[in-house]
């Protein structure tokens, strides 16, 4: 029987569907294992060969765990809301739901061809009401909750209201936007609207004024990763920084728990470090600075309160409310121009930009320790969202403050004995304090730090400012609350209506609030979001509904829970299903989600854990980031001012222009000339200067992109070589977690391996040749060596070396002419996770009636790997002369005798008596003459 991969793969795909082979149900008799892929956004371009890399890896691991006896949940769905579909709808007038469904159908067709073991009965699509009902439900729960800092968990907002009614803010320890103070009597006397406004200061989901990336052309707020160099990634439109009233989630309340949770999970240290830096915990103090000749004051947060004596200027973030308040009339025009220029940069760009810019506000602040007046500047290196949006600058001991001071000729006062700050600042984490205070600037009863070590000085300063009421000791986090509004159409509607200008939640019985139809997907003529075009977009009582929709990460934050129980109409997930599957055992996805998605989903999960909905505190136990498959581009070389193309190794003889060519018409860097002529009308009459009768193309490794014609469609590979070849080859390219170039030059070798494997079962005249004979020791050794290697490699995600091991084993078994069922059946079981179609076919060829997916993973018997003989290299005076094979357990003395007695030894001994013989067991005999 010929290895007809097209027929085989079609046959077993149909079999798996017809027999629900991949359908999974909760089974208490089996241990569970949950493998999850970061689900894709279904773009119109479909999959290229880089996309399935992580999916193939997760599929191998899922199949492996199933063969080990685990009940494996391996689902797939689609992150189906997003700006690309909406922009396409705006351009074409086609409803984004239509294009999204078409794109999903394309993705599904491609994934099915590759043979993934997904349980498609659990598919979720974030754009479907049955799914986003539970995103809306979670939002309502967040709105109706606050974060209790004392209990370190979310609690009902009604509990906080009761506390206000009984005791006002006294004793309340709640995460909030602004520290408020009022009595019970004052609370009880407030009208309903004012109470609701105060509660927004505490709710986990709240309306707040926040700085956003606003794109007027797209008419929506953009996330940082949707902006590059002041322009939108999609469309390249100008983006400005703007304060807008937005729905936000109080992620910052969970900062410490998000930090602590990293100790519970098996992620790479680099990924954990990325999250730690994003959360950005710092211990320090807030200090109050009064504004000179004004009733105004402001606070700054610093981790180094001890450096107060080295403060020579203050800096405000351009977007800070204080900027306008502290700008004097004489400086107003200059400050306004600077603030407008800053609006064109994202926060990420401002952090990365090391250029020094700034403008003087005209105001001075009073140092609370020295009572000196300090100039207040405005600069974009300070961000409003971190700390208080104002800093005390200590140029002697901070590099950015130092650069600023040098640029604007501001004083630099060193605080550490022996510090030389003539050329650069000194990172003063240790040393002995000086100039604290400077000679002649002492204040009676004031703070004295001179002579103290830095750590002692920090502690003393914190105690002093707390005692004097100058400030307070505080832990600060860089982590910001998540902006949760988008002024667009294609997203989850908020279950929110407005009464008297205040937001209220729909009753849960009204969910899902479905996305309405609109006549256009553009903002209204009045500048409202597209939902402003919807007819009767009001609650049952006639109150206006929210016009914004939720952002992309809304639907991806808890999707892993929904996979556990996707058809449940009464709950996001039932208690029974959640307590069985618990959380994800293995999560595979790209590094681009290291901060956004992984922070938000961990936050979302912790909130649901507080509610008792999720039974695990962390959603993803183990996380693997797969690398990127880059494109291997090909080039043809056109002789300038002609339509003639010269082959690679002859191009230096001419003046040529390299041109990208479609890699799909190139094989092993050899161009299909006729296909090239048909590829582009411009080349229809092209002429070619060949080498050895072939046109050889140049190549380079670049990002896989349509513009570089290096996008490889997996359908083409599957059609030409088969899905199993594609699966094996993607793994063979290199380590899973590293980026590597796609290169079709090696795919033939993987395909030949499968044909060679086929040859172990069938003769050249297609006769099955498997026997029931007992295996030989060599055959058992080859098999069990493979079992050990593949088991280790899969557990360590070293799939590339697994493919090499398969090739070695098949070569060994072919050389031994092994045809034995006892060997081949286990070989096929080992191969099943990697090449499931071929394995399923050969499994049934061997007479098995059930699927290979339910076989038993082979166990390595170390006894078969024990070496009975050892090959010794015999050297004379350190130079290897010949080899001998001896029993592995032979004593050193006997080995020495056998080496000297060997017929080849006489030539090198030449009748002399050896001075010394060194025996390295099982390896070397060195005879010193």
C-alpha positions in Angstrom: 0.0 0.0 0.0 1.4 3.4 -1.1 1.9 6.2 1.4 -1.0 8.3 0.0 -1.0 11.0 2.6 -3.9 12.9 1.0 -6.2 9.9 1.2 -5.0 8.9 4.6 -5.4 12.3 6.2 -8.9 12.9 4.8 -10.0 9.4 5.9 -8.9 9.9 9.5 -10.2 13.5 9.9 -13.6 12.2 8.9 -13.3 9.3 11.3 -12.3 11.6 14.3 -15.4 13.8 13.6 -17.8 10.9 13.1 -16.7 9.2 16.2 -16.4 12.3 18.5 -12.8 11.2 19.2 -11.9 14.6 20.7 -15.1 15.3 22.6 -14.3 15.5 26.4 -16.6 15.3 29.4 -15.8 15.6 33.1 -14.7 12.2 34.3 -13.9 11.8 38.0 -12.2 8.4 37.4 -9.4 10.1 35.5 -6.9 12.8 36.4 -7.6 16.0 34.5 -5.2 18.0 32.3 -6.1 21.4 30.7 -4.1 22.6 27.7 -5.0 26.0 26.3 -3.8 28.0 23.3 -4.2 31.8 23.2 -7.1 32.0 20.9 -6.7 33.9 17.6 -8.2 37.0 16.2 -9.6 35.7 12.9 -8.2 38.0 10.2 -9.2 37.9 6.6 -5.7 36.8 5.5 -6.2 33.4 7.2 -3.3 31.4 8.8 0.2 31.4 7.5 2.8 28.8 8.6 3.9 30.9 11.6 0.5 30.8 13.3 0.2 27.0 13.9 3.6 26.7 15.7 2.1 27.0 19.2 -1.0 25.1 18.2 1.0 22.1 17.0 3.1 22.2 20.2 0.0 22.2 22.4 -1.6 19.5 20.3 1.5 17.2 20.8 1.3 17.8 24.5 -2.4 17.2 24.7 -2.2 13.9 22.8 0.7 12.9 24.9 -1.1 13.5 28.2 -4.2 11.6 26.9 -2.0 8.6 26.0 -0.7 8.8 29.6 -4.3 8.3 30.8 -5.3 11.9 31.5 -8.7 13.4 30.7 -7.5 16.3 28.5 -9.4 19.5 27.9 -8.0 21.1 24.7 -10.5 23.7 23.4 -10.3 26.4 20.8 -12.3 29.5 20.0 -12.0 33.0 18.5 -11.3 36.5 19.9 -13.8 37.8 17.5 -14.3 41.5 18.4 -11.8 44.1 17.4 -10.9 47.2 15.4 -9.7 45.5 12.1 -13.1 44.0 11.3 -14.8 47.4 12.1 -12.3 49.3 9.9 -13.0 46.9 7.1 -16.7 47.4 7.6 -16.3 51.2 7.4 -14.4 50.9 4.2 -16.7 48.3 2.5 -20.0 48.8 4.2 -20.1 45.1 5.0 -21.2 44.2 8.5 -18.3 43.1 10.7 -20.3 40.1 11.8 -20.4 38.9 8.2 -16.7 39.2 7.6 -15.9 37.8 11.1 -18.0 34.7 10.4 -16.3 34.3 7.0 -12.9 34.6 8.5 -13.7 32.1 11.3 -14.9 29.6 8.6 -11.5 30.1 6.9 -9.5 29.6 10.1 -11.6 26.5 11.0 -11.0 24.9 7.6 -7.3 25.5 7.8 -7.0 24.2 11.4 -9.0 21.1 10.6 -6.6 20.2 7.8 -3.7 20.2 10.2 -5.3 17.6 12.4 -5.7 19.4 15.8 -7.4 17.5 18.6 -9.7 20.3 19.6 -13.0 19.6 21.2 -15.0 21.9 18.9 -18.2 21.3 20.8 -16.7 23.8 23.3 -15.9 26.5 20.8 -16.4 30.1 22.0 -16.7 33.2 20.0 -16.5 36.5 21.9 -18.9 38.2 19.6 -21.8 35.8 20.3 -24.4 36.9 22.9 -24.3 33.5 24.6 -20.7 34.3 25.4 -20.5 38.0 26.1 -23.5 37.8 28.4 -21.0 36.6 31.0 -18.6 39.4 30.2 -21.4 41.8 30.9 -22.4 39.9 34.0 -18.8 40.1 35.3 -18.8 43.9 34.7 -22.0 44.3 36.7 -20.4 42.4 39.5 -17.3 44.6 39.4 -19.5 47.7 39.4 -21.3 46.4 42.5 -18.0 45.6 44.3 -15.2 47.5 46.0 -11.8 46.3 47.1 -11.3 46.0 50.9 -7.6 46.6 51.7 -8.0 45.1 55.1 -9.5 41.9 53.9 -7.5 41.9 50.6 -10.5 41.0 48.5 -13.5 42.3 46.7 -16.6 42.9 48.7 -20.2 44.0 47.9 -20.6 47.8 47.5 -23.6 47.5 49.7 -21.3 46.7 52.6 -19.4 49.9 52.0 -22.6 51.9 51.8 -23.7 50.5 55.1 -20.4 51.4 56.7 -20.7 55.0 55.4 -24.3 55.2 56.8 -23.1 54.0 60.2 -19.6 55.6 60.6 -18.8 57.7 57.6 -15.3 57.1 56.3 -14.0 56.3 59.7 -12.3 52.9 59.8 -12.9 52.3 56.0 -9.9 50.7 54.3 -11.0 50.7 50.6 -9.1 51.0 47.4 -10.1 54.3 45.9 -9.2 57.1 43.4 -9.2 59.9 46.0 -9.0 59.8 49.8 -12.3 61.2 51.1 -13.4 62.1 54.6 -17.0 62.5 55.8 -19.2 61.6 58.8 -22.2 59.3 58.8 -24.4 62.3 59.2 -22.9 64.0 56.2 -23.3 60.8 54.1 -26.9 60.3 55.1 -27.7 63.9 54.3 -26.3 63.7 50.7 -28.7 63.4 47.8 -28.7 60.2 45.7 -26.7 61.6 42.8 -23.9 62.8 45.1 -23.8 59.4 46.9 -23.5 57.6 43.5 -20.7 60.0 42.5 -18.8 59.2 45.7 -19.3 55.4 45.3 -17.7 55.7 41.8 -14.5 56.6 43.7 -14.6 53.1 45.3 -16.2 50.7 42.7 -14.0 48.2 41.0 -15.6 49.1 37.7 -16.0 52.9 37.7 -16.3 56.0 35.5 -13.2 58.2 35.8 -11.3 61.0 34.0 -8.1 59.5 32.6 -5.4 60.2 30.1 -6.0 58.2 26.9 -4.6 57.7 23.4 -7.3 59.4 21.3 -7.3 58.9 17.6 -9.7 61.4 16.0 -9.6 59.8 12.6 -10.6 56.3 14.0 -12.9 58.0 16.5 -11.7 55.7 19.4 -9.3 55.3 22.3 -6.4 53.1 21.5 -4.3 50.9 23.7 -0.5 51.6 23.9 0.4 48.7 21.7 -2.0 50.1 19.0 0.1 53.3 18.8 3.6 53.8 17.3 5.5 57.1 17.1 2.3 59.1 17.6 0.4 57.3 14.9 -2.2 54.5 15.0 -0.8 51.1 14.0 -3.9 50.6 11.9 -4.2 53.3 9.3 -1.2 55.4 10.5 -3.5 58.3 11.8 -2.3 60.9 14.3 -2.9 60.0 18.0 -3.0 62.5 20.8 -3.0 62.3 24.6 -6.4 63.5 25.9 -8.2 63.4 29.2 -11.6 61.6 28.8 -14.3 60.2 31.0 -13.9 56.5 30.6 -15.0 53.2 32.1 -12.0 51.8 34.1 -11.3 48.7 36.1 -9.5 49.1 39.4 -6.7 46.6 38.5 -4.3 48.6 40.7 -6.2 47.4 43.9 -5.0 43.9 43.0 -1.3 44.9 42.5 0.1 43.2 45.5 -1.8 40.0 44.9 -0.8 40.0 41.3 2.8 40.3 42.4 2.5 37.6 45.1 0.8 35.2 42.7 3.9 35.0 40.5 5.4 32.9 43.2 2.7 30.3 42.7 3.1 29.6 39.0 5.5 27.9 36.7 6.4 30.7 34.2 9.8 31.7 32.9 11.8 34.0 35.1 12.0 36.6 32.3 8.3 36.6 31.9 7.8 37.0 35.7 10.3 39.8 35.7 8.4 41.6 33.0 5.2 41.4 35.0 7.0 42.5 38.2 8.4 45.5 36.4 5.0 46.3 35.0 3.4 46.1 38.4 6.3 48.1 39.8 6.1 47.9 43.5 8.1 50.6 45.4 8.2 51.5 49.1 8.6 55.1 50.0 6.9 58.2 51.3 4.5 60.9 50.1 5.6 64.4 51.1 3.5 67.6 50.9 5.0 70.7 49.1 3.3 74.1 49.5 3.4 76.5 46.6 5.1 79.8 47.3 2.8 82.8 47.6 -0.3 80.5 47.2 -2.8 78.5 49.1 -2.0 75.5 46.8 0.0 72.5 47.8 0.8 69.1 46.2 2.3 65.8 47.1 5.1 63.8 45.6 5.9 60.2 46.0 9.6 59.2 46.5 11.4 56.0 47.4 14.3 58.1 48.6 12.9 60.6 51.1 16.5 60.9 52.5 17.5 62.8 49.4 15.2 65.8 50.3 18.3 67.9 50.9 19.4 67.4 47.3 16.2 68.6 45.7 17.0 71.6 43.4 13.8 71.6 41.3 10.4 70.0 41.0 8.9 68.5 37.8 5.2 68.1 36.9 3.8 65.9 34.2 2.5 68.0 31.3 -1.0 66.4 31.6 -1.2 67.0 35.4 -4.0 69.2 36.7 -1.3 71.1 38.6 0.4 72.2 35.4 -2.4 74.6 34.6 -2.8 75.7 38.2 0.9 76.5 38.7 1.6 78.1 35.3 2.0 81.9 35.7 0.7 84.3 33.1 4.2 85.1 31.9 4.8 81.4 31.1 1.4 80.5 29.9 2.0 80.6 26.1 5.3 78.6 26.4 3.7 76.0 28.7 0.6 75.6 26.4 2.8 75.0 23.4 4.8 72.4 25.3 1.7 70.6 26.6 0.2 70.5 23.0 3.4 68.9 21.7 3.5 66.3 24.4 -0.1 65.2 23.5 1.3 63.7 20.3 3.4 61.1 22.2 2.3 58.0 24.0 3.5 57.3 27.5 5.5 54.4 26.2 7.3 56.7 23.7 7.9 59.3 26.4 9.6 56.6 28.6 11.8 55.5 25.8 12.8 59.0 24.6 15.9 60.2 26.4 16.0 63.7 24.9 15.8 66.5 27.4 12.8 68.8 27.0 10.9 71.0 29.4 9.6 74.4 30.3 9.5 76.5 33.6 6.0 76.9 35.1 6.9 80.3 36.7 6.0 78.9 40.2 8.1 77.8 43.2 7.4 75.1 45.8 8.6 75.2 49.4 10.9 72.3 50.5 9.1 71.1 53.7 12.4 70.2 55.3 14.7 73.1 54.3 11.9 75.7 53.8 13.8 76.8 50.6 11.9 77.9 47.4 12.4 75.4 44.5 11.5 76.1 40.9 8.7 74.0 39.4 9.3 72.8 35.9 7.2 70.8 33.4 8.7 67.9 31.4 7.4 64.9 29.5 9.7 62.5 31.4 7.3 62.6 34.3 4.0 60.8 33.8 0.7 61.7 35.5 -0.3 58.1 36.0 2.7 57.2 38.2 2.8 58.4 41.8 1.2 61.8 41.9 2.3 63.1 38.6 4.9 65.3 40.3 8.5 64.6 41.4 11.2 66.2 43.5 14.3 66.2 41.3 17.6 65.1 42.9 20.0 65.6 40.0 23.1 64.4 41.8 21.6 60.9 42.3 19.2 60.3 39.3 20.3 60.1 35.7 17.3 61.8 34.1 17.2 64.5 36.7 20.9 65.0 36.2 20.5 65.3 32.4 17.7 67.8 32.9 19.7 69.9 35.4 22.7 70.0 33.1 20.6 71.0 30.1 18.8 73.9 32.0 21.8 74.8 34.2 20.1 73.9 37.5 22.1 73.3 40.7 23.4 69.8 41.5 24.0 69.0 45.2 25.7 65.7 46.0 24.6 64.0 49.2 27.1 61.1 49.6 30.6 61.5 50.9 33.2 61.2 48.1 30.5 61.4 45.3 31.9 62.9 42.0 29.0 64.3 40.1 31.0 66.4 37.7 30.2 64.1 34.7 27.3 61.9 35.7 24.9 61.2 38.6 25.7 58.6 41.3 23.2 55.9 42.1 23.4 56.4 45.8 22.0 53.2 47.3 24.7 53.1 49.9 27.3 55.4 51.4 27.6 58.0 54.2 25.3 61.0 54.0 26.6 64.6 53.7 25.1 68.0 52.9 22.0 67.0 54.8 21.8 69.8 55.8 24.5 71.8 54.2 26.7 73.9 56.4 25.0 77.2 57.2 21.5 75.9 56.3 20.7 74.1 59.5 17.3 74.6 61.1 16.9 74.3 64.8 15.2 71.0 65.7 15.3 70.0 62.0 16.2 66.7 60.4 19.9 65.8 60.5 21.2 62.9 58.3 24.9 63.8 58.0 27.1 60.8 59.0 24.4 58.2 58.6 24.4 55.3 56.2 21.8 55.6 53.4 19.5 52.9 54.9 19.6 54.6 58.3 18.9 58.0 56.6 15.8 56.6 54.8 14.3 55.2 58.0 15.0 58.4 59.9 13.5 60.6 57.2 10.3 58.5 57.0 9.9 58.7 60.8 10.5 62.4 60.8 8.0 63.3 58.0 5.3 61.1 59.6 5.9 62.7 63.1 5.9 66.2 61.7 2.8 65.7 59.5 4.8 66.5 56.4 3.8 63.3 54.7 3.2 59.6 55.2 4.9 56.3 54.5 3.4 54.5 51.5 3.8 51.6 49.2 3.2 52.6 45.5 2.7 50.6 42.4 3.4 51.5 38.8 0.4 49.4 37.7 -2.4 51.6 36.4 -6.1 50.9 36.3 -7.3 49.5 33.0 -9.2 51.8 30.6 -12.2 49.8 29.6 -14.1 52.0 27.1 -13.8 52.1 23.3 -15.7 54.6 21.1 -16.4 52.0 18.5 -19.2 49.7 17.3 -17.8 46.1 17.1 -17.5 45.2 20.7 -19.4 44.1 23.8 -22.2 46.6 24.8 -22.0 47.8 28.4 -25.0 46.7 30.5 -25.3 50.4 31.7 -28.0 53.0 31.6 -27.8 56.6 32.8 -30.3 58.3 35.2 -29.8 61.9 36.2 -26.3 61.7 34.6 -25.2 58.8 36.8 -24.5 55.2 35.6 -26.7 52.3 36.8 -26.5 48.6 35.9 -29.2 46.7 34.0 -30.8 43.9 36.0 -29.0 40.6 35.3 -32.2 39.1 34.0 -31.9 41.6 31.0 -28.6 40.0 29.9 -27.3 39.7 27.3 -27.7 43.2 26.1 -27.2 42.6 22.4 -25.3 44.8 20.0 -27.8 46.8 18.0 -27.9 47.5 14.3 -26.7 50.9 13.1 -26.8 52.5 9.7 -23.1 53.3 9.6 -20.2 52.1 11.7 -18.9 55.7 12.1 -19.3 58.2 15.0 -22.5 60.4 14.8 -22.4 63.9 13.3 -22.4 65.1 16.9 -19.2 63.1 17.6 -20.9 60.4 19.7 -19.7 56.7 19.3 -21.4 54.6 16.6 -24.0 53.2 19.0 -25.4 56.8 19.1 -26.8 55.8 15.7 -28.8 52.9 17.1 -32.6 53.3 17.2 -34.3 53.1 20.6 -31.0 52.5 22.4 -32.6 52.9 25.8 -33.5 50.7 28.8 -37.0 49.4 29.3 -37.7 52.4 31.4 -36.5 54.8 28.7 -33.1 55.7 30.2 -30.3 56.1 27.6 -27.8 53.2 27.4 -24.0 53.5 27.3 -22.7 54.4 23.8 -19.2 53.0 24.2 -18.4 49.3 23.9 -15.9 47.2 25.8 -12.2 46.8 24.6 -10.7 43.7 23.0 -9.4 42.3 26.2 -12.8 42.1 27.7 -13.7 38.9 25.9 -10.3 37.3 26.4 -10.0 37.8 30.2 -12.1 34.8 31.4 -12.5 32.7 28.3 -10.6 29.8 29.8 -13.3 29.4 32.4 -16.1 29.4 29.8 -14.4 26.5 27.9 -15.1 24.4 31.0 -18.8 24.8 30.6 -19.6 26.6 27.4 -23.3 25.8 27.0 -24.3 26.8 30.5 -27.1 29.4 30.4 -27.3 29.9 34.1 -23.7 30.6 35.0 -20.3 31.5 33.5 -19.2 28.1 34.7 -20.8 25.6 37.0 -19.2 24.9 40.4 -18.9 21.2 39.4 -17.1 21.9 36.1 -14.8 24.5 37.7 -13.9 22.3 40.6 -13.0 19.5 38.1 -11.0 21.4 35.6 -9.9 24.1 38.1 -7.3 26.0 36.0 -5.1 25.8 33.0 -2.2 23.3 33.4 -0.4 24.4 30.3 -1.0 27.7 28.4 0.9 28.4 25.2 1.0 31.8 23.4 3.1 34.7 22.2 5.3 37.0 24.3 3.3 40.0 23.0 0.7 39.3 25.7 3.3 39.4 28.6 1.7 42.5 30.2 -1.7 43.3 28.7 -3.7 40.1 28.5 -1.8 38.2 31.2 -2.2 41.0 33.7 -5.9 41.5 32.9 -6.8 37.9 32.9 -5.0 37.3 36.2 -6.9 40.3 37.7 -10.2 39.1 36.3 -9.6 35.6 37.7 -8.7 36.9 41.2 -11.9 39.0 41.2 -14.0 35.9 40.3 -12.0 34.0 43.0 -13.1 36.6 45.5 -16.7 36.1 44.4 -16.3 32.3 44.8 -16.9 31.7 41.0 -13.3 30.6 40.3 -11.9 28.0 42.6 -8.2 28.8 41.9 -6.4 32.0 42.7 -4.3 31.8 39.5 -5.7 30.9 36.1 -2.5 29.6 34.3 -0.2 27.2 36.2 2.4 26.8 33.5 3.0 29.2 30.6 5.2 28.6 27.5 5.9 31.4 25.0 6.5 30.1 21.6 8.9 31.9 19.3 8.1 33.4 16.0 8.5 31.7 12.6 10.1 34.3 10.4 9.8 34.5 6.7 12.5 33.3 4.4 12.3 35.7 1.6 13.5 35.1 -2.0 14.9 37.6 -4.5 15.3 37.7 -8.2 17.9 40.1 -9.8 16.8 42.3 -12.6 19.5 43.9 -14.8 18.8 47.6 -14.6 16.7 49.1 -17.4 15.9 45.7 -18.8 13.4 42.9 -18.2 16.2 40.4 -17.9 16.9 38.5 -14.7 20.3 37.0 -13.8 20.8 34.1 -11.5 22.3 34.6 -8.0 25.9 33.6 -8.6 26.2 35.6 -11.8 24.6 38.8 -10.6 28.0 40.5 -9.7 28.8 40.7 -13.4 25.9 43.2 -13.9 24.3 46.2 -12.3 21.1 44.7 -10.8 18.1 45.5 -8.7 16.9 42.8 -6.2 13.2 42.2 -6.2 11.2 40.2 -3.7 9.5 37.2 -5.4 6.7 35.0 -4.1 8.3 32.1 -2.1 5.5 29.8 -3.2 7.0 29.7 -6.8 10.5 28.9 -5.5 11.7 25.5 -4.5 15.0 25.0 -2.8 15.9 28.5 -4.0 15.3 27.5 -7.6 12.7 29.7 -9.4 9.8 28.2 -11.4 10.3 30.5 -14.4 6.9 29.9 -16.0 5.1 30.5 -12.7 7.1 33.7 -12.4 6.1 34.9 -15.8 2.5 34.2 -14.9 2.8 35.8 -11.4 2.9 39.4 -12.6 2.0 40.8 -16.1 5.1 42.9 -15.9 7.3 39.8 -16.1 5.3 38.1 -18.9 8.1 38.6 -21.4 11.0 38.3 -18.9 14.3 36.8 -20.0 16.7 34.8 -17.8 20.4 34.3 -17.5 20.7 30.9 -15.9 23.4 28.9 -14.2 23.6 25.1 -14.9 20.2 25.4 -16.5 18.5 26.8 -13.4 17.6 30.2 -12.0 18.9 30.4 -8.5 17.3 33.0 -6.2 18.9 34.9 -3.3 17.3 34.8 0.1 17.1 36.6 3.5 15.3 36.1 6.8 12.7 38.8 7.3 9.3 39.2 9.1 6.7 37.1 7.4 4.7 39.7 5.4 2.5 39.9 2.3 4.5 42.9 1.1 7.7 40.7 1.0 5.9 37.8 -0.7 7.3 35.4 1.9 4.0 34.4 3.5 3.6 30.6 3.2 0.1 29.3 3.3 -0.1 26.1 5.3 -2.7 24.8 2.9 0.0 24.7 0.2 2.3 22.6 2.4 -0.5 20.3 3.4 -1.5 19.8 -0.2 2.0 19.1 -1.4 3.5 17.1 1.5 0.6 16.4 4.0 -0.4 17.7 7.4 1.9 15.3 9.3 4.9 16.6 7.4 3.9 20.2 8.2 3.5 19.3 11.9 6.8 17.5 12.1 8.6 20.1 10.1 7.4 23.1 12.2 8.7 21.3 15.3 12.0 20.3 13.5 12.8 24.0 12.7 14.2 24.7 16.1 13.5 25.1 19.8 9.8 26.0 20.4 10.6 29.1 22.4 13.1 30.6 19.9 12.3 32.5 16.7 13.5 30.8 13.6 13.2 31.3 9.8 10.8 29.3 7.7 12.8 27.4 5.1 11.1 24.9 2.8 14.5 23.6 1.7 14.4 21.0 4.5 10.8 19.9 4.3 11.6 17.1 1.8 13.8 15.3 4.4 10.9 15.2 6.9 8.6 13.9 4.2 11.1 11.2 3.3 11.3 10.2 6.9 7.5 9.4 6.9 7.9 7.4 3.7 10.8 5.5 5.3 8.6 4.8 8.3 6.0 3.5 6.0 8.6 1.2 4.5 8.9 -0.6 7.8 5.3 -1.9 7.4 5.1 -2.4 3.6 7.2 -4.0 1.0 7.9 -2.3 -2.3 5.0 -4.2 -3.9 2.6 -2.9 -1.1 2.4 -6.1 0.9 2.1 -5.7 4.7 5.2 -7.4 6.2 4.6 -7.1 10.0 5.4 -10.2 12.0 4.7 -11.4 15.5 8.3 -12.6 16.1 10.1 -11.7 19.3 12.3 -8.6 19.0 16.1 -8.8 19.2 18.1 -7.0 21.8 19.3 -4.4 19.3 15.7 -3.7 18.3 14.5 -3.4 21.9 17.5 -1.1 22.6 16.6 1.2 19.7 13.0 1.4 20.7 13.5 2.0 24.4 16.2 4.6 23.7 13.5 6.4 21.7 10.9 6.0 24.4 13.2 7.6 26.9 14.2 10.4 24.6 10.7 11.3 23.4 9.2 11.2 26.9 11.9 13.5 28.2 11.7 15.8 25.2 7.9 16.2 25.3 8.0 17.0 29.0 10.7 19.7 28.3 9.1 20.9 25.1 12.2 20.0 23.1 10.1 18.9 20.1 12.8 19.6 17.5 15.2 17.0 19.0 12.2 14.6 19.2 11.9 14.7 15.4 15.7 13.9 15.1 15.3 11.0 17.5 12.5 9.5 15.4 14.6 9.7 12.3 17.5 8.0 14.0 15.3 5.2 15.3 13.7 4.6 12.0 17.1 4.5 10.3 18.3 1.9 12.9 15.2 -0.2 12.6 15.4 -0.1 8.8 19.1 -1.2 9.0 18.0 -4.1 11.2 15.1 -4.9 8.8 12.8 -4.8 11.8 9.2 -5.9 11.0 8.1 -6.9 14.4 4.7 -5.8 15.8 6.0 -5.5 19.4 8.4 -2.8 18.2 6.4 -1.1 15.5 3.2 -0.7 17.6 5.0 1.2 20.3 6.9 3.2 17.7 3.5 4.3 16.3 2.2 5.2 19.7 5.2 7.5 20.3 4.7 9.1 16.9 0.9 9.6 17.3 1.2 13.1 19.0 3.4 14.3 16.2 2.0 12.7 13.1 -1.6 11.6 14.1 -3.0 10.8 10.7 -0.1 8.5 9.7 -0.1 6.9 13.2 -3.8 6.3 13.1 -3.6 4.6 9.8 -0.7 2.3 10.8 -2.3 1.6 14.2 -5.4 0.2 12.4 -3.2 -1.6 9.9 -1.8 -3.5 12.8 -5.3 -4.7 13.6 -6.3 -2.3 16.4 -10.0 -1.3 16.3 -10.0 1.7 18.7 -8.3 5.0 18.0 -4.5 5.4 18.6 -5.5 8.4 20.7 -6.5 5.9 23.4 -3.4 3.7 23.2 -1.1 3.5 26.3 2.1 5.6 26.3 5.1 3.2 26.3 7.3 3.0 29.4 11.1 2.9 29.0 12.7 -0.3 30.4 16.2 0.8 31.4 17.4 -2.9 31.3 17.3 -2.8 27.5 19.6 0.2 27.5 22.4 -1.4 29.4 25.5 -1.7 27.2 27.0 -5.2 27.2 30.1 -4.2 25.3 32.2 -1.1 25.2 34.4 0.3 22.4 37.9 1.4 23.6 40.1 3.8 21.6 43.6 2.4 22.0 46.3 5.2 21.9 50.0 5.2 21.9 51.6 8.2 23.5 48.3 10.0 23.2 47.7 9.3 19.5 44.7 7.1 18.7 45.7 4.0 16.6 42.9 1.5 16.6 39.6 0.5 18.4 38.7 -2.7 20.2 35.4 -3.9 21.5 35.4 -5.6 24.9 32.8 -6.7 27.5 31.5 -3.6 29.3 32.2 -5.1 32.8 35.8 -6.2 32.0 38.3 -5.2 34.8 40.9 -2.6 33.9 43.8 -5.1 34.2 42.1 -7.4 31.7 41.4 -4.5 29.3 45.1 -3.6 29.5 46.1 -7.1 28.6 43.7 -7.4 25.7 44.9 -4.0 24.3 48.6 -5.1 24.4 47.8 -8.5 22.9 45.8 -7.1 20.0 47.5 -7.8 16.6 47.6 -4.1 15.8 49.5 -3.2 19.0 52.8 -4.9 17.9 53.5 -2.3 15.3 53.4 0.5 17.9 55.1 -1.3 20.8 58.1 -2.4 18.6 59.3 -4.8 21.3 59.6 -2.1 24.0 58.2 -2.4 27.5 55.4 0.2 28.1 56.3 2.7 30.8 52.6 3.2 31.8 49.2 2.0 30.7 46.1 4.3 31.5 42.7 2.7 31.3 39.6 5.0 31.3 36.7 2.5 31.8 34.6 1.9 28.7 36.4 4.7 26.7 40.2 4.8 26.3 43.4 2.8 26.7 46.5 5.0 26.5 49.9 3.2 26.3 52.9 5.2 27.1 56.1 3.9 25.4 
